[in-house]
Amino acid sequence: MRGKMNIAVTGEGIVSAIGLNKQEVLASLLKKQSGIGMMKYLQSNHHELVVGEVDLSNEQMKEMIGIPSSQMMSRTALMGIIAIQQALDNAHINIADVLSRKEKGEALRIVLVSGTTVGGMDITELCFNELNEDSDLAFLLHHDCGSSTNIMGEHFGIFTEATTLSTACSSAANAIIFGARLLKNGYADIVVAGGTESLSRFHLNGFNSLMILDHQRCRPFDATRAGLNLGEGAAYIVLESEEMASKRGVKPHVYLTGYGNACDAFHQTASSEDGEGAYLAMKEALVMAHVSPKEIQYVNAHGTGTPNNDQSESVSLQRLFGAHMPLVSSTKSFTGHTTSASGSIEAVICILAMQHHFVPTNLGWEHQMEKGITPTLGVEHITLAHVLCNSFGFGGNDSALLFSLHPTNNDATEASHDEKEVIIRSRVEITTVEELDGIRKYVKPLEARRMGKIMKSSLLSSMEALAAAGIEKPDAIITGTMYGCLEYSELLLNQMKDEGESMLKPTYFMQSTHNTIGSNIAIKTQCHGYNVTYTQGKDSLSWAVRDAEMLIKEGKARTVLVGCHDESTHLFNSLLKRDGAEELPFIHSIAMVLSCGE
């Protein structure tokens, strides 16, 4: 740790269903104009479902960023590039100047931290249906989440490092948190952090299989709420120390004064009745910022519009704020639920609200829900000093960001912890399918039959590593994976190909997201602590280990369970072989327990 540091936000970029830049988004918010409507670009049979689409074709986006229309690039990466460029421009970071300084040996360490779960699935699902012996396999280079981040980073050529977090709907918020921590730990001078996510038939049908999509515009916190509307978009913010901002001659827009990440450790897709994970994340953010609940003036709620989320989030808000409930609204009835990008899109909306002195309305709210919070219908001419932004993901991965007009950390509570030695207390590796029979030591036979290979290997290796270290419950769980849950993703793609977009199995979707791995371990161990997943190709494990070491040195954890888990299938290996790439093991898990050497 480098001690006390005020994290300034000096630039923002956003692309969403309500605008292609900050100015357009602001205008839509003030006019109370939603971007949710009928599908225009996504080629799905579910025309009964309304969505929040970015009003640009892929061809239009390629023209905007200056690449050939024939060049393969995912919609996720295209939107991300547009939003990153806006953020860099807004922060007065000139690419030519950065590259010139690099040639002189004076390069700034600018790191890209991005959140996504869909990655290049929009390309994969199109190519999957046409797979044959003569198929172009170029889509393999765009499929995984880390590839999307690499493509975005390479477009600019200024980033010294890039990494990807994939924690479902809290991905972008966790990217922002990790970006701030990289600055505080001296790994970067400037961080561009956020998330990007395109709509895809894969996750539209996945959410639909869970029966949580509304056919009308969503109504968060309303008694008649019937589900969420999926959306898409991208948003990134530029983070740097107050000292660096001053040195560059730029004025901070706001400060990121607090943040929290916790795990509900309850269910793969549902939130607990008491909202424990959400409560812990929000509380951690306030404690870090030295801000009391009474000082929070606005909460941009996760507020998806599902019966479960809005009830659980209401309870967590009531637990934290009690009789001093601040203004609360969800902006997902404007943008749709942009899943992995929602944390950064809503962070930019919070910053706009603070800069322009208003609170966004909870669009569509009319009926008070039983035992729920009462959202605001909007306020103008208000000074917002402290704003909380919530992002809650599948597996109970809950995160909160606290933005303030001025720095709040005026003491030395962030003292250096560099002297702490980090040791590996245990290490377990699984390399064969036959070893997975050992899972019956930890789960019942019926539960084991429902688990895919990677779920078994990750849980088995983790439980064995914890046992070898003499620990029942770690303080934090950090996971790495190159491709995530390939087996169940392939099963869902095959079902869509063979049977169309109806009656799909929810089990396939529930075990397809990357952070299903880490959340499953958290549920088994009842670990409510820090929980994130890195998916950055072959560097996934090294990023997970770096985060764990930082967490221990920050004094935020004494024991961290770190894992890297991957699997392959016969089809995926055959495609890799045809493409001249190295085939992957059908299963490979590494689990380690890291701790301070005290």
N, C-alpha and C positions, 0 to 999 in steps of 0.2 A: 504493500500500500504506500501511496505517496502522501498520506495525510489528508487534511481537509481540502476539499476542492468543490467550488460551486460550478455545477454543470449548466451551461447556457445553451439555449436553443436559438440558433442564429439563422435558420432557413427552413422552409417547408415546401413540399411539393405534393400535389394530390391530383388523382384522376378517379372519378367516380360517376355514378349514375346521375348525380345532380350537378356535375360540372367537370370540365377538363382542366381546371386550374383553381387556385384559391379564390380568385375574384368571382368566378362563376358559382363555386360552391357557396360562398358567402351570400351571393344574391339569392340563390335558391332557399337557403336557410331563412333569410329575412322575409322572403315572399311566402314562406311555408309551402314550397312547391316540391312535391315528391318526384323521385325519378323511377319509381316502380311502375312497371307496365308489362305489356305483352312482349314475348321474346322476339328479337329481331335478328340476332346473329347466331345464337346457339341453335344447333340443328338437333332439336329434341322433338319427340312426339307429344310431350306433355304441354300442349298449348293451353291447358286449363290452369297452368301454374304461372303466376306473375313473378317477374324477377326485376332486379336492379342492374341493368346492363350499362356499360360504358358505351356512349353513342358514337363509336368509331369502329369501322371495319379493320381487320388486320392490315389490309392494303393501305388504308389511310394512315394507320400508325407507322407503318414502314416508311411511307413517304415523309411523315413528320420527322422521323429520326434519321432519314437519309440512307436507308439501305434498300437494295433491290427487292422488288415485289416477289421475285422468285426465291429469295433466300428463306430457308426454313427457320422459323423462330416462333416460340410459343407465345400465345396471347399474354400469358403471365409475364414473360420477359419484356414484351413490347410495352405493356403498361408500366412496368417497373422502370424502364429506361426513361420514359417520358417524365415520370414523377421524380426520379433522381435528378434529371437535368434541371427541372424547375427548382428543386431544393438547393442544388449547387449555385444556380444563378441568384436565387434569393439570398444566399449566404455570401455572395460576392466571391465565390471560388471560381477562378478562371482556369480552365483546363490547360490552355497554352502556357499560362504563367507557372502552373504546377509542374508541367513537363519541362519547362525551361529551368526551373530551380533544380529539378531532378538531374538534368544534364550537368549542372554546376556542382552537384554533390550536396545540395541544400534542400533535399526533398522533405516535405512534410509526410509524416506517417498518417495516411488517410485510409481508414478501414471501412469496408462495407459489411454491414450486418443485416441480413434480410430474413424475413419470415415467410414461409409458404408451405403448403401441404399438397396442393394440386400439382405444383411444378409444371411439367410439360405434358400433363395428362390429356390436355385438349388435342395435342398432336397424336399421342399414343393411341387414344381411343379411335381416332379416324383411321390410323394405319392398321390397327389390330384387326379390324373387320375385313381388311383386304389382304391379310398376310398370306403369302404363298412363296414358292421357291425363288421367284424372280423379284420379290418385293425389295424396294429400297429401304435399307435398314438405318438410314441417317437419323431416324427418329430416336434411336437408342441414345444418341448424344444429347438429346433434349429432355429425356423422360424424367430423370431424377431431380429432386429439388435443388441439390447443390449445383447441378448443371445450369439451372436457370439463373442462379446467383452469379456463377462464373461468367456466363454470357453477358449479363448486365455489366459486371465489373470490367470485362475486357472491352466492352464498347467504349468506355471512357478512358481506360489506360492509366488511371491515376491512383488506383487503389493498391496499397502495399500488401494488404491481406483481405480476404473475403471469407465469410462463413454464413451458414444457414441454420436457423432454428425452425423446428417443425413441431409445434405443440397445439395443432389444430387451431381453434379460434382465438387463442392467446399468443400465437406465434409472433406477430408484429410487436406486441407489447413486450414480450420477452426479448425480442431483438433490441428494443430501445433500452431495456434494463441492462442487458449484457454490454451494449455500447457504452453506457455510462460507466460501467464497472471496468471496461478496458481502459477508459480514460483515467480513472482513479488509480488503477494499478500500473499506469505508465506504459501501456502497450500501444498507445495511439496518441496522436496530437489532435486529430479530428475524426469523428465517426459519422458516417451516414447510415442511419438505422431506420427500419420500418418494415413494410411487407407488401407483397403483391399476390393477387390470386384471381385467376380467370374462372368464369363459369365453365363447367364441363358436364357432359351427360353422366359421367361417372359419379360425381358427388351430388348432382341433382337427383339422380335415381337412388343414390344411397340415402340421402336425407328423406326422400319420399318413402323408401322402404321402412323408415322409422315412424312414418305417419305423423310428422311434425311440420309439414309444409301447409301454409294457408293458401287457399285459392284466391283470396282477396288480399288487399293490402294489409299487412300485419298491424296489430293494435297492441303494442307492449303495455303491460300493466292494466289492461282493460278486462273487465269481467267477462267479456265475450271473446277474448283472444283465442285464436284457434291454431296458432303456429307461426312459423317464420317465413319470410320471403328471402330466397338466396339472392345475393348480389355479387358484384365483382368490382375490382378497382385496385389502386396502388397508392401508397403515400409513404413519404420518407421525410425525416427531419435531420438537420445537421446539428450534431452535439459537439461541444468543445468546452474547455475550461474557460471561466471568466477571464483568466489571464491571457489565454490564447486569443480570445475574441478582442480584447483590448489591444493586444499586440498587432492584430490584423486590421484594427480600426473599424470593427463592426459592432453594432449595438445589439445586445441580446434582446430577443423578442419576449421570451419568458425564461424561467429557470425550471429544470427538472430537480425538484428538491427532495422527492421521496419516491420510493417504489417498493413493491412487495410481490413475492411469488410464493404461493402455497398450494398444497394439493388437498382436495376434498377427500381423496382416498375412500370413495363411496361406491361408484358405479362407472362403467365405461362410457355411458352416454347421458346419464341423469345426474342431477345435483341433489345433495342431501337436503332433508327438510330443514335442518338448522343452518344451512349455508356456511358450514365451518370453514371450508377452504377460502371462500370469498371474504368472510369476516377476517380471517388471519392475514390475507393479502392486503386488505385495506388498512388494517390496524398497523401492519408493518410499515406501510408507506407513510402513515401519519407520524409514527414514532421516529422514523428516520428524519423526517422534515422538521421535527420539533413543533408540530402543529396539532392543536387539540381539535376534537370533532366539532366544537362550536365555531371554529374558524373556517371550516370548509363551507363555501357558499354555493357550490354547484357540483353535482355528481352526474357525469355522463355515464349512465348505467349500461351494463351489457344488454339488458332488456331485449331479448330476442322475440318475445311475443308467444313463446311456448308456455303452456300452463305450468310446467315444472320449473323452468328457469325463473320466471317472474315471481313465482311464489317463494322460491329459495332465495333469490336475490333480495326480495323485500324483507325477509327475515334477517338476512345478514346486515342490511342497512339499518333495520330497527335495533338490532343488537349493538351496533357500533354507535349510532347517533342518538338513540332513545328519543327523548322529547325535543331534541335539537336537530330535527331532520332538515338538511339543507334542501335547496331546490334540486329536483331530480328529473331527468328526462332521458329517454332513449332516442337516438337519431336513426335507428334502423328502419323506421317507416319512411325515411327519406332515401336512404342509400341501399336498402336491403341488407341482409347479413353477409358481409363480405368476407366471412370466415377468417382465414389467416391474416388478411389485410385489415381486419376491423380495428385492431388496436391502434394502428398508426393513422388510419383514416379518421377515427374518432379523436385521436390525439390532436390532429390538425384542426378538427372542428372545435375542440376545446380552446386551442390557441387563438383561433379566429374569434371565438366568443369573448375571450379575455381582451383581445386587441380592440374589438369593436363594441364592447360594453353591452352584450345581450346574452340571454340564455335561450337556447333553441327549444322550440315547443316539442312536446311528446305528441307528434302528429297522429290523429285518429282516435285519441283517447276520449271516451264519453262516459263509461260506466265504472264505478268504483269496484275493484275486486275485493273479495272478502279477505280481511286481514292483510291486505297489501298496502304498499305505499301509494300516495296520491301524487302522480307526476305533475309537473308544471306545464301549462299551456303556453309558456314563453314569457320572458320579461325583457324589456328594453331599458336603456339608460341606467345600467347597473355596473358598478365597478367590481370586478371579480379578482380578488387577491389570491385565492387558493381554489383550485379546481381538481377534482379527482376523476380519473378515467378508468373504468372497469373493463376487463376482458377476461372472459371465462371460457375454457375449452373443454372438449371431450376428455373423459378421464379425470375430470375435476381439476384440470390445470388452470388455476386461477391467478390472475395478475392484476395489479393496480398501479397506476402512474399518478403522481401528484405534481401538478404544475403550479408555479407561483410567480407573481409579478416581480418579486425581489428575493434574493437569497435568504434562507432561513437558518442555515447552519453556521452559527457564530461562535461555536466552541470547538474544542479539540477532541470530540468524541470519536472521530475517525482516525484514531492514532495508528501508527505503523504497526503491522503485525509481521513484518518481513522476517523477524528472527525465528518464527515458528518453522520447524522442520516438518516436511510432509513425507510420510512413509507409506509403503504399501504393506498392509497387514495380512492380506490374503489375495490369492489369484486362482481362479478356476477357469478352465477352458473346455469347451465341448466342440467336437469336430465330426461326430458321426450321428446318424439318425438313431442307431441302436441305443445310444446312451440316453435317449429321451424317455426310455421306460422308467428311469429313476424319478420322473415327475410324480409318480403315484405315492411317493414318500410325502409329498406336500399338498396334493389335491385329491379329491375323490374321483373314482373312475369315470363317472358321468361328466364331471367338469373337464377331465383330461380329454375325453373324446371330443369335446367341443372346441378344443384349443388347436390352433395350427402349429406347425413345426417351430416357428420362431417364438411363439408365445410360450411353448414348453421349454425350449432351450434357454430363453432369457430368464424365465422364472426359476428354472432348476439351477442354472449356473449362479444366479444371484443368491438364492437361498443357501447354496453350498458355500459360497464365498463368505456370506454373513456368519454361517455356522463355524467356518474355519477361523474367522476373526473373533469369535465369541461374542457376537453382537446380534441381538434380536431385531432391533429397529435402527436403521441409520438416520442421521440428521437430514440427509439430502440424497436424492437419486438423480444421477446425470447419465444420460444414455446417448450413445452414438450409433448410427446405422447408415449404411451407404444407400440402400434401396428400400428399406423398410419391409413391410409385410407383403412380399411379392406373391406368395401362394394365394392368399385370399383376394388380393387385387386381381390376379389372373382369373380366379374363379368368378368374380363379379363381371369382369370384361367378357368372359366366355358366356356367362348367362345372358348378358345383354345381346351378344352376337347371335346366340342360338334361339333365344326366346323373346327378344325384344325388350321394351322398356316397361314391363309390367310384372307384378308379383315377384320382384327380386328378393333375395334372402337378406334380411337385415344383418344376420350373423357375418356374412361376407364383408359388408361395409364396416361393421363395428370393429372388425379385426384387420382393417386395411390402413388406418391412419398410423403415422410413424410413432406418435406418442402413446399409442395403445400399449406398447411394450413397457414403457416406464410407469404408466398409470396402473397397469396390472400388478406390477411389483409393489407399488405404493399401497394398493388396495389390500394385497396379501399381508404386507408388513404393518399396515396402518400408519404409514409414514406421511404426516401432514406437511413435511418440510419442502424446501426448494426442490423443484422437479422440472427439468428441461430435457429436450432431445436435439442433438446436432445431427445434421445430415449433409455432410460436405465431402462426399466421395471417400477416398482412402484416408483423408485427414479427419474423418469423423471422430475417431477415438482420441486423437491428439487434442482436438478442441474440447472434448468432454473432460479429459484429464486436466487441461489448462484451467477450465472453469472450476473444477474441483479444488485444484491447488489455490486458486484465487479465493474461493469461498472459505477455505480453511485459514488462509493467511489474513482474511478480513475479519476473522473471529465469528463468522456466521454459522460455522459448522465444525464439529470435532471429528465426525466420521461421515464419509461420503461413499455411497455405493456407485461405482462407475462401471458402465458396461458398454460393450460394442457387439451388436447382434445383427447378423445378416443370414439370409437364406436364398436359395435359388430353386428353379424348377427345371424340368426337362426342356420345356419350350424356351425359357429364357436362355438357358445354356446353349441350346441349338442356335439361337439367334446370335449370341456372342461368338460362337464358333464360326458361323458363316461370315460374320463381320471381321474375323481375324483377331478377335479379342480373347483374353484368357477366360476360360470357364470358371465359374464360382463354385465353392463347396455347396452342397445341398443344405447344410446347416453349419454355422460357425458362431459360437458365442464366447465372449471373454467377459468375465465379471471380476472386479477388484474392489477391495475396501481400502480406501485411503483415509489416513487420519493424521492428526498432528502428533509429533514425536514425543509428546510429554509423557 
